Amino acid sequence: MRARIILALLFVTMLAYGQEAKKNTAGTPSQESISYVENEFIIWLEQGVDAASFAARSNEAIAPKELLSKDLNIWLFEIKGDVKHRDLIMQNLSRNGDIRHIQNNHTNISMRDVTPDDTYYNQQWAPAKMQLPKAWDEYTTGGLTALGDTIVVAVIDGGVFLNHQDLNLWKNRHETPGNGIDDDGNGYIDDYHGWNAYTNNGNIISDSHGTHVAGIVGAIGNNGKGVAGVNWAVKVLPIRGSSGTESIVVKAYSYVLAQRKLYNETNGEKGAFIVASNSSFGIDYANPNNYPIWCSMYDEMGKQGILSAAAGPNRNVNVDQVGDVPSTCASLYMLGVTNTTNLDQKYVSAGYGTTHIDIGAPGTNIYSTMPNNAYANNTGTSMATPQVAGVIALMYAAMPKNMIESCKADPAAFALKVREFLLEGADELASLNNLVAGKRRLNAYGAIQKAVAYGNSMDEVLSDNDVSIFPNPTVGELRVQGGVDRVEVLDAAGKSVGVYEMAGKNQDVINISHLPTGVYLVKMNTSKGEILKKVVKE
């Protein structure tokens, strides 16, 4: 089963003054039950705010316990006094200008799982369904970009069997294992094999769930052994951090963020070219408003160029109505995934929702790697999600040079283009009508075809400097400059909420005052191509 917090009380949660309240909800079969560490808060401080000084100035009985994200200044705080006053403390702190977000440290996050010559390839039905053999034959089997970048997928899970004969695992070549020194200066000591967010070190233990997920993403193909992953040569970066408390999840994502950020800042000299993260875990019936820091991590990783594939629940529920984390988090850099069968039906015990489930992918009876060089079938959204993460990585390997150059110039905008290609290249199935946004089921060949066609049609790399849109944030009017022909506004779920014809005017105004507050993606078409920008509607 996918790693989840199983929450089944008949209540719904709200975020009020930074604390979660409960109210009765009629007609809802099952809702989120609040579970958190009673004497702890997760606090996202503004940049430059010192945690210890903040605690001293707060006039509250709190103290910083652990730094969760150095880049974002997110801390785990503990209450030093009587926990019976925790709600009042949280309410008081929520009004503090030094705080960007404050929330509970939620608990009980659990796992979500229910033509090469590889020995057991004949037991793998999913590759043919996604047209992977055609993609492998015509484009690539994965591994490197056109500029020679080693493509990496971060698998946040329970661990991986590091010595598996059929796995191509990432290694931090700038780190000397076991010397107790942060050799590469990334803030993590001895992270040669990856990172363990539970123990704050580089010790990656063996885990069945994580090993199975890793094999789906990138089991070595055409090596005469075992199975073939979506990518035959991609590097899988294992990170332990998929269950327990929410602070562990934040630390795990922070490592992913730090590695891609370092890669971008050093032009590939250090860090890792992580293009996708895989999260086969989550919280059933969760209201994303109660998890602002968790949900914000997808945008933060997205700014560095990372798309995140996230498993929906292993329950036949509409996440749009009952909630789920992470699949209902409002980030364009996150893709909510459900489980489909070999008959292209949604698996009976898999979540759905035409707003937040972006795509279906094969996740039923998926044969993949297991510890001790073994192999086995597993079923669940946990198995569907790495198919998506794997295809994202395969797309980067197939893209022409000019697209990778565009990626380096603006990783955040480029990641949104990759999302667009992935969704546009999917198969639309009547069987997924009213279940998945756009009735989409993953098609690797279709996604790559869309991406490569775009790259081949580029006369030049389109820069953000070619067009501008302001003010941002806005309360209503947006001024567009730069000879734009057409503007389309998409909401956080990728749904079109407005189309505006500009007829190539050098300057024009569009009005989005009728839209709810939130983050929107603005797609602008010009004679040179297409550019994407995020806009905040206040």
C-alpha distance (Angstrom), angle and dihedral (degrees) to the residues before:
residue distance angle dihedral
M1 . . .
R2 3.77 . .
A3 3.75 115.9 .
R4 3.79 105.0 -96.1
I5 3.70 146.8 146.1
I6 3.80 100.8 -111.8
L7 3.78 104.1 -142.1
A8 3.77 119.0 173.1
L9 3.82 111.1 158.0
L10 3.80 117.9 125.0
F11 3.79 95.5 -110.8
V12 3.78 137.4 101.6
T13 3.79 124.5 -146.9
M14 3.74 132.9 -132.5
L15 3.77 132.6 -168.4
A16 3.80 110.6 -125.3
Y17 3.79 123.0 165.1
G18 3.78 87.7 -18.0
Q19 3.79 93.1 -58.0
E20 3.78 129.3 101.4
A21 3.79 119.9 -115.5
K22 3.79 128.6 -170.7
K23 3.77 129.6 -136.3
N24 3.78 134.0 176.9
T25 3.81 113.5 -100.4
A26 3.77 118.7 -162.0
G27 3.75 120.7 -145.7
T28 3.81 95.9 15.5
P29 3.81 113.2 120.8
S30 3.78 98.3 -152.3
Q31 3.79 136.1 -3.2
E32 3.77 143.9 -176.8
S33 3.79 118.6 -67.2
I34 3.79 114.0 -155.0
S35 3.80 114.5 -118.9
Y36 3.80 122.2 168.6
V37 3.80 144.9 140.0
E38 3.79 102.7 -81.8
N39 3.81 98.9 -144.4
E40 3.83 98.5 41.4
F41 3.81 140.4 79.2
I42 3.78 131.0 -174.2
I43 3.80 108.7 -135.7
W44 3.80 126.5 -171.5
L45 3.80 104.2 -155.4
E46 3.78 123.7 -159.7
Q47 3.80 114.5 -99.2
G48 3.80 113.1 -80.8
V49 3.81 95.2 21.3
D50 3.80 111.4 129.5
A51 3.81 110.8 -135.6
A52 3.81 97.3 -143.8
S53 3.81 93.0 46.6
F54 3.78 90.5 46.7
A55 3.80 91.1 53.2
A56 3.81 91.2 49.7
R57 3.82 92.5 49.8
S58 3.79 94.5 45.0
N59 3.83 95.2 75.3
E60 3.80 87.0 -139.6
A61 3.81 128.1 116.7
I62 3.80 95.0 -109.1
A63 3.80 136.3 120.1
P64 3.81 134.3 -173.7
K65 3.80 110.0 -101.1
E66 3.80 104.8 176.7
L67 3.80 139.8 -2.2
L68 3.81 106.9 -123.1
S69 3.80 99.6 179.1
K70 3.79 123.4 15.6
D71 3.81 93.0 -172.7
L72 3.80 93.8 52.8
N73 3.85 99.2 30.5
I74 3.81 93.4 -122.9
W75 3.82 115.3 161.7
L76 3.77 139.4 -174.5
F77 3.82 108.3 -131.7
E78 3.79 127.1 -167.8
I79 3.78 130.2 -152.1
K80 3.79 110.6 -118.6
G81 3.79 95.8 -170.4
D82 3.79 135.4 50.1
V83 3.81 110.8 -33.7
K84 3.80 90.8 -147.4
H85 3.82 86.1 81.2
R86 3.84 93.7 53.2
D87 3.82 95.2 109.1
L88 3.80 92.1 52.2
I89 3.81 90.7 46.2
M90 3.79 91.2 50.8
Q91 3.80 91.7 47.2
N92 3.81 91.9 50.8
L93 3.80 93.6 46.4
S94 3.80 92.7 48.8
R95 3.81 87.9 69.6
N96 3.82 93.6 52.3
G97 3.81 112.7 114.1
D98 3.83 92.0 -145.0
I99 3.81 90.5 66.5
R100 3.78 124.3 84.8
H101 3.82 94.7 179.6
I102 3.79 135.2 -4.1
Q103 3.78 123.6 -171.2
N104 3.78 144.9 149.4
N105 3.81 121.7 -82.4
H106 3.80 97.2 -115.5
T107 3.80 120.9 -150.5
N108 3.80 144.2 -156.8
I109 3.80 98.5 50.8
S110 3.80 106.7 170.5
M111 3.86 141.7 -174.0
R112 3.84 125.4 -83.1
D113 3.75 112.4 -141.2
V114 3.90 122.8 106.1
T115 27.00 70.3 152.0
P116 3.56 92.3 56.5
D117 3.78 124.8 95.7
D118 3.79 94.7 -107.0
T119 3.80 110.6 142.3
Y120 3.80 96.9 -120.3
Y121 3.79 99.9 31.6
N122 3.80 89.2 114.2
Q123 3.81 87.1 66.5
Q124 3.81 91.9 57.1
W125 3.81 111.1 90.0
A126 3.80 96.3 165.4
P127 3.85 100.4 74.5
A128 3.81 93.4 60.4
K129 3.80 91.4 45.7
M130 3.82 90.0 55.6
Q131 3.84 92.6 42.0
L132 3.79 90.7 -118.0
P133 3.84 95.6 149.0
K134 3.80 88.8 58.1
A135 3.81 91.1 47.8
W136 3.81 91.2 48.4
D137 3.79 91.5 48.8
E138 3.80 99.3 44.6
Y139 3.80 102.1 31.7
T140 3.80 123.4 8.9
T141 3.78 147.8 -44.3
G142 3.80 90.4 -137.6
G143 3.77 138.0 -114.8
L144 3.81 111.2 111.6
T145 3.79 137.1 39.1
A146 3.80 122.4 -126.1
L147 3.82 87.0 -96.6
G148 3.81 93.3 51.3
D149 3.81 99.9 -102.2
T150 3.80 113.9 153.9
I151 3.81 104.6 -122.5
V152 3.81 115.8 -133.8
V153 3.81 133.6 -167.8
A154 3.81 116.2 -162.3
V155 3.81 112.8 -141.5
I156 3.80 111.1 -161.8
D157 3.78 104.4 -164.6
G158 3.80 143.2 109.6
G159 3.79 95.2 -60.7
V160 3.80 140.1 -76.8
F161 3.81 135.4 -108.1
L162 3.81 96.2 -109.5
N163 3.80 97.0 -160.7
H164 3.79 98.4 53.3
Q165 3.80 111.7 141.5
D166 3.80 91.9 -140.5
L167 3.81 102.3 47.9
N168 3.80 127.5 91.7
L169 3.80 101.6 -153.5
W170 3.79 127.5 -171.0
K171 3.79 118.9 -113.9
N172 3.78 126.8 -165.7
R173 3.80 99.2 -125.9
H174 3.81 90.6 -175.0
E175 3.81 91.2 62.1
T176 3.81 126.5 76.3
P177 3.81 106.3 -144.5
G178 3.77 117.9 -125.7
N179 3.80 100.1 8.8
G180 3.81 95.1 108.9
I181 3.82 92.0 -126.7
D182 3.79 131.0 116.6
D183 3.81 91.6 -129.6
D184 3.80 97.1 176.8
G185 3.80 96.2 40.9
N186 3.80 94.9 -125.4
G187 3.80 93.4 131.8
Y188 3.82 94.8 -103.9
I189 3.80 123.5 99.8
D190 3.83 119.5 -139.3
D191 3.82 95.1 -8.4
Y192 3.79 91.2 156.8
H193 3.82 96.1 134.3
G194 3.81 97.0 28.3
W195 3.79 131.2 -83.4
N196 3.79 138.7 -57.2
A197 3.81 108.1 -150.9
Y198 3.81 91.1 -171.7
T199 3.79 96.3 59.1
N200 3.82 99.4 22.4
N201 3.77 93.8 -124.7
G202 3.78 141.3 91.1
N203 3.81 97.0 -94.8
I204 3.81 107.6 127.0
I205 3.80 112.9 -170.7
S206 3.78 127.7 -158.8
D207 3.80 116.6 -92.1
S208 3.81 130.0 174.6
H209 3.79 96.7 -145.5
G210 3.80 95.1 47.0
T211 3.80 93.4 44.4
H212 3.80 90.7 51.9
V213 3.81 91.8 49.3
A214 3.81 92.0 47.4
G215 3.80 91.2 53.9
I216 3.80 92.3 53.3
V217 3.80 90.1 54.4
G218 3.76 98.3 43.3
A219 3.80 122.0 -6.4
I220 3.81 107.2 159.1
G221 3.80 109.2 -95.6
N222 3.79 130.9 -144.3
N223 3.81 93.1 12.8
G224 3.79 96.5 119.8
K225 3.79 91.5 -111.2
G226 3.76 136.7 100.7
V227 3.80 117.3 -45.6
A228 3.80 140.8 -22.6
G229 3.79 121.4 -115.5
V230 3.78 125.1 -146.8
N231 3.82 84.6 -97.5
W232 3.78 119.9 36.3
A233 3.80 96.5 -160.1
V234 3.81 108.3 21.7
K235 3.79 117.5 126.2
V236 3.80 115.3 -118.2
L237 3.81 114.5 -149.8
P238 3.83 110.5 -156.0
I239 3.79 119.2 -148.5
R240 3.79 123.6 177.2
G241 3.79 110.5 -141.0
S242 3.79 114.4 99.6
S243 3.80 104.6 115.9
G244 3.79 143.0 27.6
T245 3.80 113.0 50.9
E246 3.77 129.9 4.8
S247 3.79 91.1 -118.8
I248 3.81 87.7 66.3
V249 3.81 90.3 55.5
V250 3.81 91.0 49.9
K251 3.81 90.6 51.1
A252 3.80 91.2 49.0
Y253 3.79 92.8 51.5
S254 3.80 90.2 44.8
Y255 3.79 89.7 60.0
V256 3.81 90.5 52.3
L257 3.80 89.6 48.7
A258 3.81 93.1 48.4
Q259 3.81 94.1 50.4
R260 3.82 96.3 50.7
K261 3.80 91.8 41.5
L262 3.80 90.2 52.9
Y263 3.81 90.3 48.8
N264 3.80 90.8 52.3
E265 3.80 93.8 45.9
T266 3.83 94.9 48.3
N267 3.81 95.8 40.4
G268 3.78 90.2 -117.1
E269 3.79 98.4 -46.0
K270 3.82 91.6 116.2
G271 3.78 138.3 8.6
A272 3.80 124.1 35.4
F273 3.81 134.4 -71.2
I274 3.80 93.2 -124.7
V275 3.80 109.3 178.3
A276 3.81 98.1 169.5
S277 3.78 139.8 22.1
N278 3.80 123.7 -155.2
S279 3.80 122.0 -145.5
S280 3.79 112.6 -178.5
F281 3.80 92.0 172.4
G282 3.77 139.3 71.5
I283 3.78 150.1 130.6
D284 3.79 123.5 -71.0
Y285 3.82 117.6 -132.4
A286 3.81 91.9 3.7
N287 3.80 123.0 157.9
P288 3.83 107.0 -135.4
N289 3.82 89.9 -146.1
N290 3.80 86.9 72.2
Y291 3.81 91.8 55.0
P292 3.83 104.1 50.9
I293 3.80 95.8 147.7
W294 3.81 95.2 46.4
C295 3.81 91.0 48.2
S296 3.81 92.3 44.9
M297 3.80 90.9 57.9
Y298 3.81 90.4 73.9
D299 3.80 91.7 59.6
E300 3.80 91.2 44.8
M301 3.81 91.8 52.4
G302 3.79 88.9 42.4
K303 3.79 91.3 57.9
Q304 3.80 87.0 63.1
G305 3.82 92.8 48.1
I306 3.81 103.4 -92.6
L307 3.80 124.6 136.3
S308 3.81 115.4 -159.7
A309 3.80 123.6 -144.9
A310 3.82 109.7 -154.4
A311 3.80 129.0 -170.5
G312 3.77 120.8 -124.4
P313 3.82 120.1 -142.1
N314 3.78 125.6 -68.8
R315 3.79 90.0 -127.3
N316 3.79 130.5 92.9
V317 3.81 93.1 -112.5
N318 3.79 135.8 127.3
V319 3.80 103.8 -116.9
D320 3.81 90.4 -164.1
Q321 3.81 87.2 66.7
V322 3.81 106.3 30.7
G323 3.80 100.7 30.8
D324 3.79 133.9 -124.9
V325 3.79 138.0 -164.0
P326 2.92 127.2 -109.1
S327 3.80 98.7 5.4
T328 3.83 94.6 61.6
C329 3.81 95.1 46.7
A330 3.81 108.0 124.7
S331 3.80 100.7 -120.8
L332 3.78 127.6 124.2
Y333 3.80 87.7 -152.5
M334 3.81 92.2 64.2
L335 3.80 125.4 75.0
G336 3.81 118.5 -156.9
V337 3.81 110.2 -143.5
T338 3.80 133.9 -161.9
N339 3.81 132.0 -169.2
T340 3.82 122.3 -100.0
T341 3.81 129.6 -173.1
N342 3.80 134.0 -131.1
L343 3.82 86.7 -95.4
D344 3.82 90.7 57.0
Q345 3.80 92.9 -110.9
K346 3.77 125.2 132.3
Y347 3.79 107.0 -102.1
V348 3.80 108.9 -104.7
S349 3.82 94.1 -120.0
A350 3.78 98.6 46.0
G351 3.78 131.4 103.1
Y352 3.77 124.8 -110.4
G353 3.80 141.3 -173.4
T354 3.78 133.5 154.0
T355 3.79 92.3 -138.9
H356 3.79 104.8 43.6
I357 3.80 106.5 21.1
D358 3.78 99.9 79.7
I359 3.78 99.8 -178.5
G360 3.79 145.5 -2.1
A361 3.80 122.9 -130.7
P362 3.80 136.6 179.1
G363 3.79 108.9 -77.9
T364 3.81 106.0 145.4
N365 3.81 120.8 101.4
I366 3.79 93.0 -11.0
Y367 3.79 113.7 178.8
S368 3.80 113.6 -144.5
T369 3.78 147.3 137.8
M370 3.80 125.1 -52.7
P371 3.82 133.4 -176.5
N372 3.81 120.4 -72.0
N373 3.83 92.8 31.9
A374 3.79 90.9 -65.7
Y375 3.82 130.5 136.2
A376 3.80 133.3 -148.8
N377 3.81 146.7 162.5
N378 3.79 120.7 -100.9
T379 3.80 132.8 175.8
G380 3.78 130.6 -152.7
T381 3.76 147.2 81.2
S382 3.80 83.1 -76.4
M383 3.79 87.6 70.8
A384 3.81 95.1 43.7
T385 3.79 95.6 52.0
P386 3.84 98.5 60.9
Q387 3.80 88.6 53.2
V388 3.82 86.5 64.7
A389 3.81 94.3 44.0
G390 3.79 89.0 48.4
V391 3.80 94.2 51.2
I392 3.81 90.6 50.3
A393 3.80 88.5 56.5
L394 3.81 92.1 45.7
M395 3.81 89.8 53.5
Y396 3.80 91.1 57.6
A397 3.80 90.2 52.6
A398 3.81 91.5 52.9
M399 3.80 98.5 45.9
P400 3.81 119.2 107.0
K401 3.78 122.0 -113.9
N402 3.80 96.0 -97.2
M403 3.80 91.0 58.7
I404 3.80 93.4 51.7
E405 3.79 88.4 49.4
S406 3.80 87.5 53.5
C407 3.80 88.6 49.9
K408 3.80 91.1 54.1
A409 3.82 91.7 47.9
D410 3.81 94.9 52.2
P411 3.83 114.2 4.8
A412 3.81 94.7 176.7
A413 3.80 96.7 52.9
F414 3.79 91.3 41.4
A415 3.80 92.6 53.7
L416 3.80 88.7 56.8
K417 3.80 89.2 52.6
V418 3.81 89.4 53.0
R419 3.80 89.4 51.7
E420 3.79 88.8 51.8
F421 3.83 93.0 50.7
L422 3.80 91.4 47.6
L423 3.80 93.1 52.9
E424 3.80 95.8 40.2
G425 3.80 91.1 50.2
A426 3.81 94.1 52.9
D427 3.80 123.8 107.0
E428 3.80 115.1 -105.0
L429 3.80 108.6 -136.6
A430 3.78 127.3 -169.7
S431 3.81 87.7 -147.2
L432 3.81 89.4 67.0
N433 3.80 95.4 50.0
N434 3.84 111.3 132.9
L435 3.81 88.6 7.9
V436 3.81 107.3 71.4
A437 3.80 131.0 27.7
G438 3.79 107.9 -95.3
K439 3.84 90.3 -0.7
R440 3.82 85.6 -90.9
R441 3.80 129.1 174.2
L442 3.80 118.7 -179.4
N443 3.81 117.7 -95.1
A444 3.81 113.9 -178.6
Y445 3.79 95.1 -167.2
G446 3.80 92.4 48.4
A447 3.81 92.6 50.0
I448 3.80 93.4 49.2
Q449 3.79 91.4 44.9
K450 3.82 90.6 55.1
A451 3.80 92.2 48.1
V452 3.80 96.7 46.6
A453 3.81 92.7 45.6
Y454 3.78 89.2 54.2
G455 3.80 91.6 49.2
N456 3.78 93.2 48.7
S457 3.80 90.9 51.8
M458 3.79 95.4 52.1
D459 3.81 111.2 111.8
E460 3.76 88.7 -172.2
V461 3.77 138.9 -12.3
L462 3.79 106.6 -79.9
S463 3.78 112.2 -134.2
D464 3.78 131.2 -156.3
N465 3.80 84.9 -119.9
D466 3.81 90.5 68.4
V467 3.80 92.2 69.2
S468 3.77 135.4 20.6
I469 3.77 135.5 -162.9
F470 3.79 124.6 -168.4
P471 2.98 159.6 -137.5
N472 3.78 97.1 30.4
P473 3.02 116.0 -153.4
T474 3.79 95.2 35.2
V475 3.79 136.1 -178.1
G476 3.79 93.3 -151.8
E477 3.79 123.4 -40.2
L478 3.81 123.3 72.0
R479 3.79 120.6 -167.6
V480 3.82 113.7 -148.7
Q481 3.81 121.0 -160.4
G482 3.79 132.6 179.8
G483 3.79 112.9 64.5
V484 3.80 97.5 -67.9
D485 3.81 117.8 179.1
R486 3.78 100.1 -167.6
V487 3.79 137.9 7.3
E488 3.80 125.5 -159.2
V489 3.80 123.1 -173.7
L490 3.81 118.6 -151.2
D491 3.80 127.2 -169.6
A492 3.81 124.7 -132.0
A493 3.81 90.6 -84.8
G494 3.81 91.4 55.0
K495 3.81 94.3 -106.8
S496 3.80 117.5 143.7
V497 3.82 110.4 -115.3
G498 3.79 99.9 170.2
V499 3.82 143.0 9.3
Y500 3.79 122.8 -161.4
E501 3.82 125.5 -172.5
M502 3.81 111.0 -144.6
A503 3.84 100.8 175.5
G504 3.78 92.8 -143.1
K505 3.80 94.9 -62.6
N506 3.78 114.1 166.5
Q507 3.79 89.5 -133.9
D508 3.79 134.5 14.2
V509 3.79 140.9 152.1
I510 3.79 129.4 -124.2
N511 3.79 124.9 -170.0
I512 3.81 122.0 -138.9
S513 3.80 97.2 163.8
H514 3.81 89.5 119.5
L515 3.80 92.5 62.1
P516 3.82 122.6 93.4
T517 3.79 118.6 -105.3
G518 3.78 113.5 -86.6
V519 3.79 145.1 85.6
Y520 3.81 119.4 -48.3
L521 3.78 134.6 -175.1
V522 3.80 114.9 -132.2
K523 3.81 114.7 -156.3
M524 3.81 113.7 -161.4
N525 3.81 122.8 -168.9
T526 3.80 118.7 -155.4
S527 3.80 135.7 167.6
K528 3.82 88.1 -94.2
G529 3.76 96.3 50.6
E530 3.77 138.9 -87.8
I531 3.77 132.7 -40.5
L532 3.80 131.0 -172.3
K533 3.78 129.7 -149.5
K534 3.79 133.2 178.1
V535 3.80 116.3 -128.4
V536 3.80 128.5 -170.1
K537 3.82 116.3 -142.0
E538 3.81 110.5 -156.1
